[in-house]
Amino acid sequence: MTAPARPGRRAWLALVLGSLSAFGALTIDMYLPAMPGMAHELRTSALLVQLTLTVFVVGLAVGQVIVGPLSDTWGRRRPLLAGMALYVTGSLWCALAPSVGWLLAGRILQALGAAAGTVLARAIVRDLYQGTAMTRFFSTLMVVNGMAPIIAPVLGGQLLTFTTWRAVFLVLGAIGAILLVAVAFTLPESLPDERRTPAHPRAILRSFRTLGTDRYYLRHVLAAALMFAAVFAYISGSSFVLQDAYGLSAQQFSLVFGLNGIGIVVFGQIGGVLVGRVADEHALLRVSLSVAVLGSAGVLACALLHLPLALLLVCLFLLVSMLGIVLANATSLALAGHGSAAGAASSLQGLLQFLVGSLAASAMTVSGQVTATAMGVTMVVCSVAALATLRLHHDR
């Protein structure tokens, strides 16, 4: 498979790969408005329901580490098709879960399946593109990635007006089935035989050792992971903060979540237009992370000083909307030097991204409940650390 030249084919490829890469966000965002109701119906605590989010993120990270290196050996299609089938199975399991324990098991299956789409979408882009063209295509993927937080919570919130949270997982299973068919019939193999690595544990370990000692790669992967953690603090905590503390309904929360998703889309596309024309990837990364720091500081100030909800929402928008620019540029810079091991490089990025995100989510619940202050502190620590990471010494 070569990079498509026709605009229509390129748009279709962006739609399919963007949907695959958005699987993690889609599976998280769509059921956020249902979390308080799930706790009530399953007769469990809010913390245990939130654990279904943490378990999913950890499973997503672990799954990427397994799938990524295997795809460098077997190609992208077979692991991707297997992952999509597993995702559909996990979604149906969740929809039928009689208790929170069964729900947790279903979320693990979902996560392992979604990991294939998340890691292999990035690897396929690296197979097909290089340099600024790769950065721009990653920015294009942000359109679909940004649509996930726009559509998912709104759809989830609307479903809750006439049915239960179980329908959310049925819809997720249907989406997974549609993408499974799309991959099977329209997405050819992107990794030729001559570029595949030997199917040997030593070769896989050698790839990870090379990545683990590449300071340039680690610098950009860690910056992306820490930025994602700052946004994940919002993803995992905002449903409780905005609905319980500020009194928003499930539908109002869904609209707020969707507006922030629009920010990801708009600023992601602005970044794609600017890169290579007005600024390079490094400059865009520094500027977007600086804006994220300002937004997170504003969230903490609103929590501590009890400032109006409108100001809090503006600060959240500033933070979240920078995610598209940061991920597109940081991912392109990180993967640029690892074309022969794009699956392993993408998987390690995913592992760090989601593990750091899950740690951020767990840190907010140390006190036993999610508060606006805890969310703000987590955002500030993660965004400042992301910006500081870019100041580390690098070789290129």
N, C-alpha and C positions, 0 to 999 in steps of 0.2 A: 504494500500500500504506500503510495506517495502522497504528499500534500496536495489536496485538490486545488486546481486552478480556477474552475468555474465557481462564480459567486454562490449559485444555488447549492452546489454540492458542499461548498465550504460552510454555508449557513446550516445545512443539515448536520454536518459533522459537529459544528459548534453546539447545536441543539442536543444531539445525542450525548456527546461528551460532557456538556454542561449539566445535563440531567443526571448523568452518572456521578459526576463529582459533587452534585448537590444532594445526593442520597442521604448523607449523614445529617445535613442541616434539615432536610425535608422531614426525616423520621423523628427528629427532635422537635422542630417547631410546630408541627401539625397537632401534636397532642398536648402542648403546653397549656392551652386554655382549659383542658379537661382535667388537669392534675388535681385541683381541689375536689372535683366531683369523683374522681377515681378513688381518692383516699376515703371518701364517705361511703361509696358503694362497696368497696372491698374491706371496709371496716379496719382500716389501718391508719398509721400516722402520716403526716405530710412528709416527714423525713424519709420514711420507707418508700413513698411514691417518688420522691426526688432521687432515691437510690436507683430507681429504674433508669434514670437519666445518666447517672454516673457509671452504672454497669454497661450501658450502651456505649458510652464514650471509651471506656477501657477496652471493651470487646472490639470496637472499631479500630483502636490503636494496635491491638495484638493481631487482629486479622490482617492488617496492612503489612505487618512485618512478615507474615507467612506468605501472603499472596504476591507481594512485590518481587522478592527474589525468585520465586517459582516462575513468574512470568518472564524473567530474563532467560530462563531455560526452556520453558514450554511455549513461549509466545503469549500474546495478550488474550486471545479469544477464548481458549478453553477455561482458564481460571475465571474469566469474566462471566461466561455462561453459567458455570457452576455456582458462582457467587449470587447471581440473580435468582437462580432456582432456590437457593438456601434462604434468600431474603423473603421470597414469597411464602415459603414454609413458615418462617419465623413470624411473619405478619399475621397469618391465620392462627398460629398458636396464641399470640397475644390477644387476638379478638375473642378467643374461646376460653381464656384463662379464668379459672374459678377463684383464684386467690393471688395475693401479691407475689408469693413464691413462684407460682406458675408464670406469672407475668414477667418476673425477672429472668426466668429461663428462656422465655420467648424473645425477650429483648437481646439476650446473648446471641441467639440464632440470627436475629435481624442484623445485629452489629457485624457478625462475621460475614454475612452476605453483602451488606452495604460496603464493607471494607474493600471488596473487589472493585466496585464501581469507583470509589473514591481514589484509590491508589493508581488504578490502571488508566483512568482518564488523564491524569498528569503524565504518566509514562508514555501514553500514545501521543500526546502533544509533543513530548520530547523526541519521540521517534520521527515525527514528521517535520518539525520546525527547529530553527536555530536563531540565536541572537535576538534582535529587536522584533523580528517576525514572531518568535515564540512569545515574547512579552505581550505583544499586541493580541495574539490569539488567546493567551491566558486572560487578558482584559476582556475579550469578547465572551469568554466563559462566565465572567462575572455577571453578564446580563441574566443568564439562566440561574446562576448561584444566587443572585440578588432577588430573583423572582420567587425563590423558595420561601424566604421569610416574609414575602409579601402575600403570596397565595396561601401558603400552608396554614398559618394561624387563623387567617380569615375563613378559610374553608373549614378548619377544625371548629372554630367558633360557631359558624353557621350550622354545621352538622349537629352541634350540641343543642340547638334550639328545637329540634324535633326528634332527636334520637340520642343514644348514649355514646360514651367514649369508645365502645367496642366498634362502632361503625368507622371510627377514624382508622383503626388498624385494618379493617376490611378494604378501605379506600387505598391505603398504603400498599396492601398486597396487590390490588388491581394495577396500580401504577408500576409496581415491580414487574408484573406479568407483561405489561405493554412494552416496557423497556427490554425485557428478555427477548421478546419477539423482534424488536427493532435491531438489537445487537445481532441476533441469529441470522437475520436476512439482509441487513444493510451495512454492517461494519466488518470489513475484511481484516485480515491479520496485518498488523503494522510493523512487526519485528521479523525481518528476514532471517533465514536459518544461519547465514554466515555471521550474524551479529549476536547470536545467542551464546550464553555462557555454559560451560559444562555442568551437567547435573551431578555435582559433587559437593558435599558439605564444605570441603576446604575452599572451593571456589567462592561459595556464598560467604563464608567467614572472611575470606580475603577482601571481598567487595565491601563488607561492613567495616573492616579494619581500615581500608583506604578512606572510606567516608568519615570514620571517626577521628582520623588524623588530619583531615583537610579543614584547616581553620576557616578558610574562606566559605566553604560550604556550610560548616556549623554555625558560623556567624549569622548568615542569612536565614538558615533554618530556625535557629533559636529566636531571632527577631520576629519571624512569622508566628512561631509557636506562642511567644509571650503576648503578641498582639491578639492572637486568637483567644488566648486565655482571658484577656481583658474583656473581649466581647462575649466569651462564654460565661463569664460572671453575670453579665446582663441576661443572656439566654436562660440560664438556670435559675436566676434569682428574681427576674423582673415580674414573673407571673404572681409570685407571692407579695413582692413589694408593692407593685402597682394595683393589684386587686385587693389585697388584704389591708395594706397600710394606707393607700390613697383612694380606695373605694371604686376603682374602675370595674365595670362589668366585663364578662368574658369577651363580648363583642367589641367593647371599647379598647380592651387590651389588644385584641387582634388587629384593630386598625392602627394602633400605635406601633405595634410590631411591624406591620406592613409598611408604614411610612419610613421606618428605619431601613427596611429592605430596599425601598426606592432609592435611598441615599447610597447604598452599596452599588446599585446599578448605575446611577448617574455619575458618581465619582469614579467608579471603575472604568466607565467609558471615557471620561475626561482624561484619566491617566493614560488610556490607550492612545488617545489622540496626541497627548503631549510628549510621550516617550519617543525619543529619537528626533523630535522636531524642536521642542522647546527645552527639554531637559533629558538627562539620561536616567537609567533605572536607580542609580545610587541617590541622586538628588531628590527624585520623587519619593523614594523610600524615607529619606530623612524628614522631608516636609510633612508627609502624611502621618508619620509617627509623632511629630511635634504637635500636630493638630489633635491627635488622639490623646496625648498627655493633657492638653488644655481641657478637652471634653471630660476626661475622667476626673480631673481636679475639680471641675465644675459640679459633677455629680456628688462628690464627697462634700463640697461646700454646701450644696443644697440640703444634703442629709443632716449635716451638723448644725446648720443655721435655720433649718425648717423653712427654706425658701419656697416660693410658689411652685406648684406642679408644672406649670408651663415652662419655667426655666430649667427644671430638671429634665424635661423632655427634650429641650433644645440641646442640652449638654450630652444626653444619651445619643442624640442624632449625630453630633459631631464625632463622638467616639466610634459608633458603629459604622458610619458611612465611610470611614477611612479603611475599613477592612479590605474592600475590593482592591484598592491601590496597593496596599501593603502586600497582600497575598500574591497578586499578579507579578509584582516586581521582585519580591523576595524569592518566590518560587523559580522564576526565570533565571535569576542570578545563581541560585543554589544548584539547579540542574544543568546549567550551561556546560560545565566541565565533566559531566558524567553520562555521556550519551550511551556508552557501552554497558552501563549498569543503571539505566533509568528506573527500572522497577525497584531495585534495592534503594536507590537514592530517594525515590518518591515514598517508599514505605517507611524509611527512617524519618523522613520529614513528618509523615502522618503520625508515626508513633510519638514523637516528641510533641507534636501539636496537640494531640488529644490527651496524652498523659498530663501535660502541663495544664490543659484545660480542665481535666477532671480534678487535679489538685486544687486549682483555683475554686472550683465549685465546692469541693469538700471544705476548704478553708473558711468559706462563708458560713458554714453550719456548725462551727466549733462551739458557739454559744448555745446551740440547741435550736435556733430559729434563724431564718433569713431576714436581715434587716437592711434598710437603705444604707446605713453607715457601713455595715460589713461589705455590702456590694461595692460601695464607693472606694473603700480602702483597697479591696482586691483589684479593682480597676486601675487605681493609681499605681500600686506596686508593680503590676504587670506591664502597663504601658511605659512607665519610666524605665523599667528594666529592659524592655524591647529597644527603646531609643539608646540606652547606654550600651547595649550589645553591639550596635553599629560602630561604636567608637573603638572597639577592640582592634588590635593589630591584625592586618590581613596581608596576604602575599600577592594579590593581584591588583 
